[in-house]
Amino acid sequence: MAARDDSVIRGSLIACLIFLVLSLALNFFLYQWGSTSSQTEEAAKSQLSSAQGELQNMQSQATMMKSMLGVGNLTDAQREMLATSVTGDADMDTISQEFVRNMSYFGDEVDPQSQNYPALPEYLVNAIRSRNVQYSQAREEATSIRNQADAEVEIARKAQAQAETDKDKANKKLEEEQSKFSEDREQMQIASAENRDSLLRTSQELNGVRKKLQTEMATFQKREDTLLSTINTQLIELQKLRSDNFESTQGQIAYVVRDGNVVNINLGSADALRPGVTFGVIDVDETRLQDAKVKATIQVTKILGQHRAEARVVARPEIRYPIIAGDQIYSPFWAPGRRVKIALGWNIDLDGDERPDTDSVASMVRAAGAEVASILQPDGSSEGEFDSSVRFLVLGEPPEATGEADTGEVVALSKAKTQAKELGVTVIPAWKLQAYLRTIDDSLTTPLGSAVRGKDFAPEPSDAAGSIPNNLPSIFRDNGEGMQQGNDILAP
């Protein structure tokens, strides 16, 4: 009995020992598991903190990138950080340096808070447009001068058309770049690295386009300056050739026949001379032709050869100034090989009745052998073509500006003279043309009967002592007035 109780006790002790060992093993395993879990938790917390810091840094960079793209404004601290480029991120520092360099393109008038990538293309486009406006204004100022020579104008217009084409192409390319820039900006929200490269490439291409436009504008400006210089030089030469000072005559008296009633001149068929052309005769000893006086008038009657023609004397010289061989001849209504063109103004009044006599003058010009190419009107229009082929523009005397209508006519006369100057056309007053035409008409015939004129039969002057003063009306004392006014046509 006692032996069985000992066996039970031993069994209980063994069972307790086994339970104790198992408990110890379980506690050890639980302790190990708890220690491992604690270390894992600590590592997870450290990793979470690092990830949060990196996430905050990336959020800060994303905010800064949005500000660069115009979403929000950069603070002073962010601008200072961009200027110093000490973010610790090499890529971000490169972006910051590129941003600071790109923003330097803005002028001082742009607020720093408004400086970003979306505003940069618009600023550059406005600058280019401003340059284009300045170029357009300079081109408009030169338009009036550019119209002086048809050939130069054609070249300038072609150059202008080419410039406009190049400008349109450049603007179109710029719009394409802006559109591409907008697409790249949208893609930047998905991939910042790819967008950064696209922005850099777009900026470089934009700078290239801007430099190209500047170079082309400088080239076209230089070309325009050259054309304007050429036009001015040719205008000066044209004005010298078309001057009304008559520095050179057109021919000479070869010899005189038939008691001085007929002469031969050294002009003929080779000079496109035709019968009926009237010349004024200038003394051979005259040295300043612009101040010379016409001493006689001759009219061509027959063409004898290539450089020889016969002419009759239609206005005799004074006895002391006979026509001799070598005397020079000139006619403002004749030019070798071409027909002289004359333009008339609307305000020619020959008889002082305040009504235009333009049609009468036109008839006399045509009768003298010249062509009436154009008749100018007060509103600036013209009947016919008024261009550089016209030799003279004949205008009447300007009225005294007593009212708005007279002031308008004075302005119209000024514009007509300016247009003639630009075309290289010589402007002469109507009285000067009338004097020469009257010399021609009065010298051809001496009317008799009811149309007799007192000046054709002027009394001989008397130097006798005690002669009675001549109180006759001016119509009978006007001896040779037409010839004197005819002489004035050759004076400057």
SVG drawing of the C-alpha trace seen along z (x, -y; Angstrom):
<svg xmlns="http://www.w3.org/2000/svg" viewBox="-14 -172 45 174">
<polyline fill="none" stroke="black" stroke-width="0.4" points="0.0,0.0 2.8,-2.3 4.7,-1.3 1.7,-2.3 1.5,-5.7 5.2,-6.4 4.6,-5.5 1.8,-7.9 3.9,-10.6 6.8,-10.0 4.5,-10.1 3.0,-13.4 6.5,-14.8 7.5,-13.7 4.4,-15.2 5.0,-18.4 8.6,-18.5 7.4,-17.9 4.8,-20.7 7.4,-23.0 9.8,-22.3 7.1,-22.9 6.1,-26.1 9.7,-27.3 10.1,-26.4 6.8,-28.2 7.8,-31.3 11.2,-31.3 9.6,-31.1 7.0,-33.8 9.9,-36.1 11.8,-35.5 8.8,-36.2 8.0,-39.5 11.6,-40.7 11.6,-40.0 8.2,-41.8 9.5,-44.8 12.6,-45.1 10.4,-44.8 8.1,-47.5 10.9,-49.8 12.4,-49.3 8.9,-49.9 8.5,-53.1 12.0,-54.3 11.2,-53.4 7.8,-55.2 9.4,-58.4 12.0,-58.3 9.3,-57.8 7.2,-60.7 10.3,-63.0 11.0,-62.0 7.3,-62.4 7.3,-65.9 10.4,-66.8 8.8,-65.6 5.7,-67.5 7.8,-70.6 9.5,-70.1 6.2,-69.5 4.8,-72.7 7.9,-74.6 7.6,-73.0 3.9,-74.0 4.9,-77.6 7.5,-77.5 4.6,-76.5 2.4,-79.3 0.3,-77.4 0.7,-79.5 3.5,-81.9 7.0,-81.3 7.7,-82.7 10.8,-84.7 12.4,-81.8 11.8,-79.5 13.3,-82.1 16.3,-82.4 16.6,-78.6 16.4,-78.6 19.0,-81.3 21.4,-79.5 20.6,-75.9 21.3,-74.2 18.4,-71.8 20.6,-68.7 19.1,-67.2 21.4,-67.5 18.5,-67.2 16.5,-69.8 19.5,-72.1 19.9,-71.9 16.2,-72.7 16.5,-75.6 19.6,-77.0 17.8,-76.7 14.7,-78.3 16.6,-81.3 18.5,-81.7 15.2,-81.5 13.5,-84.0 16.3,-86.5 14.8,-87.0 12.0,-89.0 12.5,-92.8 12.4,-94.9 8.8,-95.9 7.6,-92.3 6.7,-91.6 8.8,-88.7 5.6,-87.0 4.5,-86.9 7.7,-85.3 7.0,-81.7 7.4,-79.4 3.8,-80.0 4.3,-83.8 7.8,-83.6 6.6,-82.7 3.9,-85.4 6.5,-88.0 8.9,-87.0 6.1,-87.1 5.1,-90.6 8.7,-91.7 8.9,-90.3 5.6,-92.0 6.8,-95.3 9.9,-95.0 7.6,-94.1 5.5,-97.2 8.6,-99.4 9.7,-97.9 6.3,-98.4 6.3,-102.1 9.8,-102.6 8.6,-100.9 5.6,-103.2 7.8,-106.3 9.9,-105.1 6.9,-104.3 6.6,-107.7 10.4,-107.7 10.3,-104.2 7.7,-105.1 10.2,-107.4 11.6,-104.7 9.6,-101.8 12.4,-99.4 13.7,-100.0 10.1,-99.9 9.6,-96.5 12.7,-95.1 11.7,-96.7 8.2,-95.2 9.6,-91.8 11.9,-92.1 9.0,-93.2 6.8,-90.3 9.7,-87.9 10.0,-89.5 6.3,-89.1 6.4,-85.5 9.4,-84.8 7.6,-86.5 4.4,-84.5 6.5,-81.3 8.3,-82.3 5.0,-83.2 3.5,-79.9 6.6,-78.0 6.4,-79.9 2.7,-79.0 3.6,-75.4 6.3,-75.6 3.8,-77.1 1.3,-74.4 4.0,-71.8 5.1,-73.6 1.5,-73.4 1.3,-69.6 4.6,-69.1 3.3,-71.0 0.4,-68.7 2.7,-65.7 4.9,-67.1 2.3,-66.2 2.8,-62.6 6.6,-62.5 8.6,-65.5 11.9,-64.3 10.6,-64.0 8.9,-67.4 12.1,-69.0 14.0,-67.9 11.2,-69.1 11.2,-72.6 14.9,-72.9 14.7,-71.9 11.8,-74.3 13.7,-77.2 16.7,-76.5 14.6,-76.4 12.8,-79.6 16.1,-81.4 17.2,-80.1 14.1,-81.4 14.5,-84.8 18.1,-85.1 17.1,-84.2 14.4,-86.8 16.8,-89.5 19.3,-88.5 16.7,-88.6 15.3,-92.0 18.9,-93.4 19.5,-92.1 16.2,-93.6 16.9,-96.9 20.3,-97.1 18.8,-96.2 16.1,-98.9 18.7,-101.5 20.7,-100.6 17.6,-100.9 16.6,-104.3 20.2,-105.6 20.0,-104.4 16.6,-106.1 17.8,-109.4 21.0,-109.3 18.9,-108.7 16.4,-111.3 19.2,-113.9 20.6,-112.9 17.1,-112.9 16.4,-116.4 19.7,-117.6 18.8,-116.1 15.2,-117.5 16.1,-120.9 14.4,-124.0 17.6,-126.0 18.4,-124.8 22.1,-124.5 22.5,-123.1 20.9,-124.0 19.7,-121.6 21.4,-122.8 23.0,-125.7 22.5,-127.9 24.6,-126.4 24.3,-129.5 21.9,-132.2 20.4,-132.7 17.9,-134.9 18.7,-138.2 18.2,-136.6 14.7,-135.3 15.8,-131.6 18.4,-129.7 19.9,-126.2 20.3,-124.4 22.4,-121.3 19.4,-119.1 17.7,-116.7 16.0,-113.3 18.6,-111.5 17.4,-113.8 13.7,-112.9 13.1,-116.6 9.9,-117.3 8.6,-120.4 6.7,-122.9 8.9,-122.7 9.7,-126.3 13.0,-127.2 14.2,-130.3 17.5,-131.7 20.2,-132.6 23.3,-134.6 26.5,-132.6 28.3,-134.8 26.0,-134.0 27.9,-132.1 25.1,-131.6 22.3,-130.0 19.9,-130.1 20.1,-133.9 20.2,-134.3 17.5,-136.2 15.8,-134.9 16.7,-137.3 14.6,-135.7 12.3,-132.8 12.5,-130.3 10.2,-127.5 11.4,-124.4 10.0,-124.1 12.0,-121.4 14.2,-118.4 17.3,-118.4 19.4,-115.5 20.3,-113.6 21.7,-116.6 20.5,-119.4 17.2,-121.3 15.8,-124.5 13.8,-127.0 12.2,-130.4 12.5,-133.3 9.1,-134.0 10.2,-136.6 12.9,-138.9 15.7,-140.0 16.6,-143.6 18.9,-145.2 21.8,-145.3 21.4,-141.6 21.2,-139.8 21.1,-136.0 24.5,-134.7 26.0,-131.3 26.9,-129.6 23.9,-131.1 22.3,-128.4 18.7,-127.2 16.4,-125.7 12.7,-124.7 11.1,-123.5 8.5,-121.6 10.9,-119.4 13.4,-116.7 15.5,-114.5 13.8,-111.2 10.8,-111.6 7.7,-113.7 7.8,-116.1 5.1,-115.5 3.6,-118.3 1.2,-118.2 -1.2,-121.1 -2.7,-122.2 -6.4,-122.9 -5.8,-126.6 -4.3,-128.1 -5.9,-131.5 -4.4,-133.4 -6.9,-136.3 -7.5,-137.0 -11.2,-136.3 -11.0,-133.8 -12.0,-131.0 -9.6,-128.2 -8.1,-128.4 -6.5,-124.9 -8.3,-123.7 -7.0,-126.7 -3.5,-126.2 -3.7,-122.5 -4.7,-123.3 -1.8,-125.8 0.7,-123.1 -0.5,-120.6 -0.3,-123.1 3.3,-123.8 4.1,-120.1 4.1,-118.8 1.8,-116.3 -0.5,-117.1 0.1,-113.9 -2.1,-114.8 -4.3,-117.4 -4.1,-117.5 -7.3,-118.1 -7.5,-119.8 -8.5,-116.4 -5.2,-114.8 -6.6,-112.9 -5.4,-113.3 -6.8,-113.0 -4.1,-111.0 -0.9,-109.5 1.3,-111.8 4.7,-110.0 8.4,-110.5 8.2,-110.7 6.5,-114.1 9.0,-117.0 7.1,-120.0 4.3,-120.6 2.6,-123.9 0.7,-125.5 -1.1,-128.8 -0.4,-131.3 -1.6,-130.3 -4.6,-132.3 -4.4,-134.4 -5.6,-132.2 -8.6,-134.3 -11.0,-131.4 -11.2,-127.7 -11.6,-127.0 -8.5,-129.1 -6.5,-127.3 -7.5,-123.9 -6.3,-125.0 -3.0,-126.1 -2.6,-122.8 -3.5,-121.0 -0.8,-123.1 1.8,-122.1 0.9,-118.4 1.2,-118.7 4.6,-120.3 5.7,-117.7 4.5,-114.9 6.4,-116.5 9.6,-116.8 9.4,-113.1 9.0,-112.2 11.8,-114.5 9.3,-116.7 10.2,-120.4 7.5,-122.8 7.1,-126.1 4.5,-128.9 1.7,-129.3 2.9,-132.8 6.2,-131.5 4.7,-128.9 2.2,-131.5 5.1,-133.9 6.7,-131.3 3.5,-130.2 2.6,-133.9 6.0,-134.4 5.3,-131.6 1.7,-132.6 2.4,-136.3 5.4,-135.8 3.7,-133.7 1.1,-136.2 0.3,-139.9 -3.5,-140.2 -5.1,-143.0 -8.6,-144.5 -10.8,-144.3 -8.2,-142.1 -5.3,-144.5 -3.1,-145.0 -1.5,-148.2 1.7,-146.5 2.3,-145.2 2.5,-148.9 4.2,-150.6 5.3,-154.2 9.0,-154.9 10.5,-156.4 11.6,-160.0 14.5,-161.7 13.7,-165.2 13.6,-167.9 10.2,-169.1 8.3,-166.1 4.9,-165.6 4.6,-162.9 2.9,-159.7 -0.3,-159.3 -1.8,-156.6 -3.5,-153.6 -1.2,-150.7 -2.5,-148.5 -0.8,-150.8 2.3,-151.3 2.8,-147.6 5.7,-147.1 7.2,-143.7 5.7,-142.5 5.1,-139.1 8.7,-138.8 10.0,-140.0 7.8,-137.4 9.0,-134.8 12.6,-135.6 11.7,-135.0 10.9,-131.3 14.7,-130.7 15.4,-132.5 15.5,-130.3"/>
</svg>
